[in-house]
Amino acid sequence: MGIHVEAPERGRRSRIWRAVLAGGLVLGVGATVTLAAWNDSEQATGSFAASVFGTESQSAGSPTYASNTTAPGATLSFAATAMSPGTSTYAWLNVRTTTTSTVGGTVALAAVANNGGGLVGALQYRAVRMASANPTSTCAAAAFTGTPAFIAGGASTYLPVTQVPASAVANPIGAAGAQLGFCFEVQVAPNAANTFQGTSATVTWQFNAASTG
């Protein structure tokens, strides 16, 4: 009867292989692989600049265009040293955008100030936007005939000199030196009392301008 001694050795080798395989399995589960990727990006840049808007005015009494932002501003040249009831006197005002203005806008008669004088209670007025600036358009009685663009009063109506229209008329104006011409008519009311004789008054009208760009 023979005795075989190889079985223990085979068993030992089998256990060693199982241990190695087990270790390999552990290593296989724990290992990770990082793959490289291509990357890119895009950028966009915008540039911004503010517009410029300003106005200037001139009149017969202030013939050089200037920024008249504070009273008394430009001098309106009314022939008004000896006014009588119902007799009208006229004066023009030109308004333009500055030559550096990059956008246009609107100009509107916005306020009036009584600077004193007893005659103010008897004065009434109306005003129109002329077809063009003076001297191309003339500020006189003819400016109020036909169908002019009234900015105060109307064809047969006047406002007290202390008032402006409840709804201001926005007059479009272009950029870079574009001009508007306005004509004022002022008179002593036809029914003014004798007590206004010898009195005087000073009035300042204010125009507001706003850009539309």
Secondary structure in CASP SS format (residue, H / E / C, confidence):
PFRMAT SS
TARGET T0000
AUTHOR 0000-0000-0000
METHOD secondary structure of the structure
MODEL  1
M C 1.00
G C 1.00
I C 1.00
H C 1.00
V C 1.00
E H 1.00
A H 1.00
P H 1.00
E H 1.00
R H 1.00
G H 1.00
R H 1.00
R H 1.00
S H 1.00
R H 1.00
I H 1.00
W H 1.00
R H 1.00
A H 1.00
V H 1.00
L H 1.00
A H 1.00
G H 1.00
G H 1.00
L H 1.00
V H 1.00
L H 1.00
G H 1.00
V H 1.00
G H 1.00
A C 1.00
T C 1.00
V C 1.00
T C 1.00
L C 1.00
A C 1.00
A C 1.00
W C 1.00
N C 1.00
D C 1.00
S C 1.00
E C 1.00
Q C 1.00
A C 1.00
T C 1.00
G C 1.00
S C 1.00
F C 1.00
A C 1.00
A C 1.00
S C 1.00
V C 1.00
F C 1.00
G C 1.00
T E 1.00
E E 1.00
S E 1.00
Q E 1.00
S E 1.00
A C 1.00
G C 1.00
S C 1.00
P C 1.00
T C 1.00
Y C 1.00
A E 1.00
S C 1.00
N C 1.00
T C 1.00
T C 1.00
A C 1.00
P C 1.00
G C 1.00
A C 1.00
T C 1.00
L C 1.00
S C 1.00
F C 1.00
A C 1.00
A C 1.00
T C 1.00
A C 1.00
M C 1.00
S C 1.00
P E 1.00
G C 1.00
T C 1.00
S E 1.00
T E 1.00
Y E 1.00
A E 1.00
W E 1.00
L E 1.00
N E 1.00
V E 1.00
R E 1.00
T E 1.00
T C 1.00
T C 1.00
T C 1.00
S C 1.00
T C 1.00
V C 1.00
G C 1.00
G E 1.00
T E 1.00
V E 1.00
A E 1.00
L E 1.00
A E 1.00
A E 1.00
V E 1.00
A E 1.00
N E 1.00
N C 1.00
G C 1.00
G C 1.00
G H 1.00
L H 1.00
V H 1.00
G H 1.00
A H 1.00
L E 1.00
Q E 1.00
Y E 1.00
R E 1.00
A E 1.00
V E 1.00
R E 1.00
M C 1.00
A C 1.00
S C 1.00
A C 1.00
N C 1.00
P C 1.00
T C 1.00
S C 1.00
T C 1.00
C C 1.00
A C 1.00
A H 1.00
A H 1.00
A H 1.00
F H 1.00
T C 1.00
G C 1.00
T C 1.00
P C 1.00
A E 1.00
F E 1.00
I E 1.00
A E 1.00
G C 1.00
G C 1.00
A C 1.00
S C 1.00
T C 1.00
Y C 1.00
L E 1.00
P E 1.00
V C 1.00
T C 1.00
Q C 1.00
V C 1.00
P C 1.00
A C 1.00
S C 1.00
A C 1.00
V C 1.00
A C 1.00
N E 1.00
P E 1.00
I E 1.00
G C 1.00
A C 1.00
A C 1.00
G C 1.00
A C 1.00
Q E 1.00
L E 1.00
G E 1.00
F E 1.00
C E 1.00
F E 1.00
E E 1.00
V E 1.00
Q E 1.00
V E 1.00
A C 1.00
P C 1.00
N C 1.00
A C 1.00
A C 1.00
N H 1.00
T H 1.00
F H 1.00
Q C 1.00
G C 1.00
T C 1.00
S C 1.00
A C 1.00
T C 1.00
V E 1.00
T E 1.00
W E 1.00
Q E 1.00
F E 1.00
N E 1.00
A E 1.00
A E 1.00
S E 1.00
T C 1.00
G C 1.00
END
